[in-house]
Structures are given as C-alpha cells and as structure tokens.
Amino acid sequence: MVDREEVLRTLIVDDEPLAVERLQVVCAKIEGVTVVGTANDGAGALRLIDALDPDLVLLDMTMPEMDGLAVAKKLSSRPSSPAVVFVTAHDSYAVEAFDLDAVDYVLKPVNGKRLARAIERAEGRRGTRVRRESEWLEELWIPHKSELLRIETEQVSRIDAERDYVRLHVADRSYLLLQTIAGLEEKLDPAKFIRIHRSTILRRDAIRGLRHDGLGVWMVELDNDEELRIGRTYLPKVKAMAGR
C-alpha cells in the first residue's frame, strides 16, 4: 500500500478526449500515481496547475492555440512548478522539450511500461522542482524504433552533420537526431565540445593531438587513432584549445 504522502498527484493535458481516457487507464495501473484532473487545452492546464498544484503534468505537445511547448515555457519561468512529461505522437520536438527542462518525452501510442519509467524519473524530481543548474544540454532524447532513448551528452564523442540531421556517435553505435549542427552547437557546453569543421563537433577529451601535414592542412588525432581534417574557419579556436 502506497503512503498517501508518496502518491504522485498527476494532471493529464491533451486536446483529444480519447487520448485523455487512455492515459487515465494507463495511470490507474501504475502504483503511486493518482490523476487529480484533466485539461484539454493549454490555458485550462495552467489554470488547473494553479488550482491543484500537481506534482506531475502529462502534457500533449500539439494542441490548438497554446501548445505543450508554450505551457512548459510558462512553467519553466516559475520558481516552483510540477515535473513535465511530454506525451506526443511527434518525435521531432525532443530537443526543444529538454530545453524546457522536461523530465521525459513519451511517444504515442503510450506503452504502460515506458510511461512507468518516465513517472519514476518524475518521482526522483519531486521535492526539488528547480531548473537544472547547467545552462547547457546534459542529455538528449533520440528517436529509436518505437520510443526515444535518453543519451547523456557525456556519452557522445562525435557529432556529424547530415543535412537537417546530426549523427551522434556513442561508443560503437550512432544515432540520427533531427537537429542542425549549428543549433545543437549552441546548446552544448563549449568547455566540453568543440567544432572543428562545418560538419563536425568533437568532445574535447576525445582529442589526442593535432597534426600539420606541411601543406597548410591541420588534422585532429583522436583517441581511436582516427584523423579528421580541421576546417580553416575553426582552426584558430582549435589551436587556442591547444595553447597555440
């Protein structure tokens, strides 16, 4: 039996009544969760949050007039606000969602086990209700099969541009994310990541050294023995990193 004080008081926000009903059914099967209210638009969600003070908001991303991102943005400016888990059919807003300090990003149709994991993360956030200390991205959600994987930026060794996407290299695997390399660069800690080319960002600690070929071309030597060319635009910054 869950202690009353340990119950995660949850608000469901979705403009589709059937989606609200489905989430209520899923939440009823998760121990320690109680649904205290539902809203079908962003303005109504904010009113209920003020009235009910929930611990968690399960928030749809796409709604008319005020969408989920707009709701989360308003909540993020408050000194105290509930944890937010986005529940959406679209996987293309993950970076924006995390920028607003969302706890998780769950894709529809909602899987009970997947939502339970998201709620477990929200429980860990309860009592803190503060924005993360770092202004830089600390994790990314990557579309993979029927869900999104959470990857810490500390795990990413290299990022390559592929048109409107970036490819994240994590150990011996790689993942595509719908995000431009310039947009992602702005969100990464410059003390940990450096752009060496218009198509490449590297973790600084993955760089073993720099090499000059004698013909004006500089290369980065990586810990895995790979060599990558440094773009002329980025050469001064890379040299400055090495104290040159």
Residue pairs with C-beta under 8 A, 6 or more apart in sequence:
2 31
2 32
6 32
7 32
7 33
7 34
8 32
8 33
8 34
8 55
8 56
8 119
8 122
8 123
8 126
9 34
9 36
9 52
9 53
9 54
9 55
9 56
10 27
10 33
10 34
10 35
10 36
10 54
10 55
10 56
10 57
10 58
10 119
11 35
11 36
11 37
11 38
11 39
11 45
11 48
11 49
11 52
11 54
11 56
11 57
11 58
11 82
12 20
12 23
12 24
12 27
12 35
12 37
12 38
12 39
12 57
12 58
13 38
13 39
13 40
13 41
13 42
13 44
13 45
13 57
13 58
13 59
13 60
13 63
13 68
13 71
14 20
14 23
14 38
14 40
14 58
14 60
14 63
14 87
15 40
15 41
15 60
15 63
15 64
16 40
16 60
17 40
19 60
19 87
19 108
20 38
20 40
22 109
22 110
23 35
23 58
23 87
23 110
23 115
24 35
24 38
26 110
26 112
26 115
27 33
27 34
27 35
27 58
27 115
28 35
29 112
30 112
30 115
30 116
30 119
32 119
32 123
33 56
33 119
36 52
36 54
37 48
37 52
37 54
39 45
39 47
39 48
40 63
41 63
41 64
41 65
41 66
42 63
42 65
42 66
42 67
42 68
42 70
42 71
43 65
43 66
45 57
45 59
45 71
46 71
46 74
46 75
48 54
49 57
49 75
49 81
49 82
53 82
54 82
55 82
55 83
55 122
55 126
56 82
56 83
56 84
56 85
56 103
56 119
56 122
57 71
57 75
57 82
57 83
57 84
57 85
58 85
58 87
58 115
59 68
59 71
59 72
59 84
59 85
59 86
59 87
60 68
60 86
60 87
60 88
61 67
61 68
61 69
61 86
61 87
61 88
61 89
61 90
61 93
61 97
62 68
62 88
62 89
62 90
68 86
68 88
69 93
69 96
69 97
69 100
72 84
72 86
72 97
72 100
72 101
72 102
73 100
75 81
75 82
75 84
75 100
76 100
76 101
76 131
80 129
81 129
82 129
83 103
83 122
83 125
83 126
83 129
84 100
84 101
84 102
84 103
85 102
85 103
85 104
85 105
85 106
85 115
85 118
85 119
85 121
85 122
86 93
86 97
86 102
86 104
86 105
86 106
87 106
87 108
87 110
87 115
88 105
88 106
88 107
88 108
89 107
89 108
91 105
91 107
91 143
91 148
91 178
92 178
93 105
94 105
94 140
94 141
94 142
94 143
94 148
94 177
95 137
95 140
95 141
95 177
95 179
95 183
95 184
95 187
97 105
97 141
98 105
98 137
98 139
98 140
98 141
99 137
99 187
101 131
101 132
103 118
103 121
103 122
103 125
104 117
104 118
104 121
104 122
104 141
104 150
105 141
105 148
106 114
106 115
106 118
106 147
106 148
107 114
107 146
107 147
107 148
111 146
111 147
114 147
132 138
134 189
136 153
136 187
136 188
136 189
136 192
137 153
137 184
137 187
137 188
137 189
138 152
138 153
138 154
139 150
139 151
139 152
139 153
140 150
140 151
140 153
140 156
140 168
140 177
141 148
141 149
141 150
141 151
142 148
142 149
142 150
142 151
142 168
142 175
142 176
142 177
143 176
143 177
143 178
144 175
149 175
151 168
151 170
151 175
153 188
153 189
153 192
153 193
154 192
155 170
155 171
156 168
156 169
156 170
156 203
157 169
157 170
157 171
157 202
157 203
157 206
158 168
158 169
158 200
158 201
158 202
158 203
158 206
158 222
159 166
159 167
159 168
159 169
159 181
159 184
159 193
159 200
159 201
159 202
160 166
160 167
160 169
160 181
160 199
160 200
161 167
161 180
161 181
161 198
161 199
161 200
162 176
164 178
164 180
165 176
165 177
165 178
165 179
166 176
166 177
166 179
166 180
166 181
166 184
167 174
167 175
167 176
167 177
168 174
168 175
168 176
168 177
177 184
181 195
181 198
181 199
181 201
184 201
185 193
185 195
185 201
188 201
191 204
192 203
192 204
192 205
193 201
193 202
193 203
193 204
194 201
194 202
194 204
194 207
194 234
194 237
194 238
194 241
195 201
195 202
195 234
195 237
196 202
196 220
196 228
196 230
196 231
196 234
196 238
197 228
197 229
197 230
197 231
197 234
198 231
198 233
198 234
200 228
202 220
202 222
202 228
204 241
206 222
206 223
207 220
207 221
207 222
207 223
207 241
208 221
208 222
208 223
209 220
209 221
210 218
210 219
210 220
210 221
210 230
210 238
210 239
210 242
210 244
211 218
211 219
211 220
211 221
211 227
212 218
212 219
213 219
217 229
217 230
218 229
218 230
218 235
218 238
218 239
219 227
219 228
219 229
219 230
220 227
220 228
220 229
220 230
220 238
221 227
222 228
230 238
